[in-house]
């Protein structure tokens, strides 16, 4: 049955895992050509729904099963009375197996099939059936020129299974990729459709399981889980006689000279996300501003970590890094945190000093790097991180024995036990300073209320992204503090304070 981005399965697979599912369906008795026909019908239905007044189709077909899907869609369009033309990249006579059968059916239905040339004209709706999910290396000519022509055409574009040139496993554009308005994908959702460059090229996503046996899908190994409103980790409701002592005491450490706002954003986020008590350790000159902005917080002006030793005995969770800086003051506070046997959230400059080897990360931590910080933590380039975000998230989690939130388009949450979650929500208006500080405070508040680290990180990332999506609808100029009331509202909708 079809799905859109608002109604998709949560299981995500690698390209190899989906090929395994496909093989299992064939072994169980469904012929490969029947699956190809089902994929073509699903694509055709989605295409007609998307562009109901269209009457012309240009199919760009490659050399594999993806091309077979394209030939069969061309057959369906011709039977419906559309003007149809297939532009073949490579010799279609060399197609084998099910793709060869699909080409033969297109020939028997008198579908117009021409060789693709750079001067070939595209008309109507363009169907990308060039390259499938097995692509690993960079796209080269003639496929690169065909993709460039599709993107330059200005025409509506639908992609079969995945936009050609997008890695199904990593979400990275492999030198060139089709920018689709609609992508119709089959059997199992691929991780690469939800992270990295995917948001720029996938368009509207429609999923069809091709009538796969639900038990087969449920028993198959998965690479990741998509965070969905219906399957989020949940905070327990509060008893009527609850008091602040039951919901944790978060201490937020940071805000060196010139960076005082970061720790206040983080503290305000922790307070509004349900922490029982919130304390802030910052530079003494920031105390008046902190008290004016967050009178509910206990604010300590500290010139060194020695002044915080008593407070560290009283709190339940630490959030370290927002506005911390890397000077002596920040190093002193981070050293104290590293020696405290408490659940912790490390962000920003705490991660930069961790990457430099100045300090060791304690156990039971959540770290929240952006790609640049992740690169420093792994000793690689930012490009390397973005080339395979799932692998980078797993590597960080293993290296530091921590729950990792790898921020960015399609944020990833990795656990040392191998779990991986993906959050594809968000809005480009979120590309502004301070949002990471809000996220760090939110994770800290959820930890303080008793959530396990991976669950707290997953819920926090989903709340943060959806609050940003909600506020991003107002357009540019989104401020990090705009997210805080929206997060509070979403949290109450997901987990009401009272039953």
Order of alpha helices (4+ residues) and beta strands (2+ residues): beta-alpha-alpha-beta-alpha-beta-alpha-beta-beta-alpha-beta-beta-beta-alpha-beta-alpha-beta-beta-alpha-beta-alpha-beta-alpha-beta-alpha-beta-alpha-beta-alpha-alpha-alpha-beta-beta-beta-alpha-alpha-alpha
